[in-house]
């Protein structure tokens, strides 16, 4: 039985560069609703294919290039609201570019559809361009990537030093419309994009692939996975599907896409639901969630984003009715509308993904924690509080219980510590510059200290916690996502997102999910009181037991 369901807080972006602009889990009712699409644009100038991010209270919109911003355009808004206040970062009617210079392998003035996020302490911008010597939309478009150490209201430019494209998919008609996102279950970066720039008679396809540790290229050994395609037989309004944008919602993912022909009033926005970043996405709503309304024609090229308070929004470009192309003097003006996001099928009450599981001292129950700090209790576990009513700078990633079971700690991805019940604060990594985000924690047997572990397996000790080793020097197949300590505190286990186990000190191996096909990735673990087993939890709340660890229930 669930004794506490406190999983409703949205996660705010504090502007720190670790994950600024990345979208994390949001609690919401089922489906996707565009609330009151505005009749007037947020920016009354050309701004096609917008991607909006927020950092340190400033909103940035990166768009296809215009005379205001050549190659790719960058707009800024320091008003505090994404509904108004947009303008050039130069303060002039020119020069507000996100990409001042293009690599020699690209054809000039063919750059479109930027997708931006902040990861690994820098900013990354993916975009598409035609190969030199070719026109856009002829099957020769490819993806490229640019970076910036920082962006500001007076400088939002990126640099591309590439000597060749990231991916072209020439056999499928080219690659366009890239959009990065972060899986909140383990902090891994991903990219979605479209194949077929219009130069092929093949169906348009949407692809995903995991990115590397800097977020600037594909993970070694990974490969593109097709997750969606335009099925005109089932959905006649989708002449093509393009401009994908992914967001994690309630333990799964909503894939936003544009359908139809962008130079027509029939262009519209739809969405599909994906169980994981590599799962086939299913349309739960056969109709568009946003189509032409009033004098606003052909809304599309959209992207999800969150404001500084954690509210969800949709940014999109749209024409004025009666003129849906550039030949008649039209412009794809920037519109911003609030949206309500929700899972089409829940996870037994979990609105934010489960991130960790912690046994009670007697081993007769456990707590499950979610990324918003909501707490679920099972067996003899008691509820002592949560961060559910707080606006968090970073998502909760792990928890640990005190020895008497009358309190617990929660830790965020920046290493910030939250104490409940009789848990005591012994320090944090909140003021440190981390190479990788914190993903797990464990308490010492006497409750007078704790360990924190980062996604590369780096260990941080506080109070009376001792260091027994780490995976910091190893090349990992999957990132570390959690840890647990042995009963005497003289060792610990680390677990990776595929359920692979690493033992240090006197911790013993009892098995793993490394050989299993998991519905959702592993996100945390806890050890049984005698150290003779351990329990792992997946992001949907699924529980896996090894050794003498017992099963008491799951919200999955």
Order of alpha helices (4+ residues) and beta strands (2+ residues): beta-beta-beta-beta-beta-beta-beta-beta-beta-beta-beta-beta-beta-beta-beta-beta-beta-beta-beta-beta-beta-beta-beta-beta-beta-beta-beta-beta-beta-beta-beta-beta-beta-beta
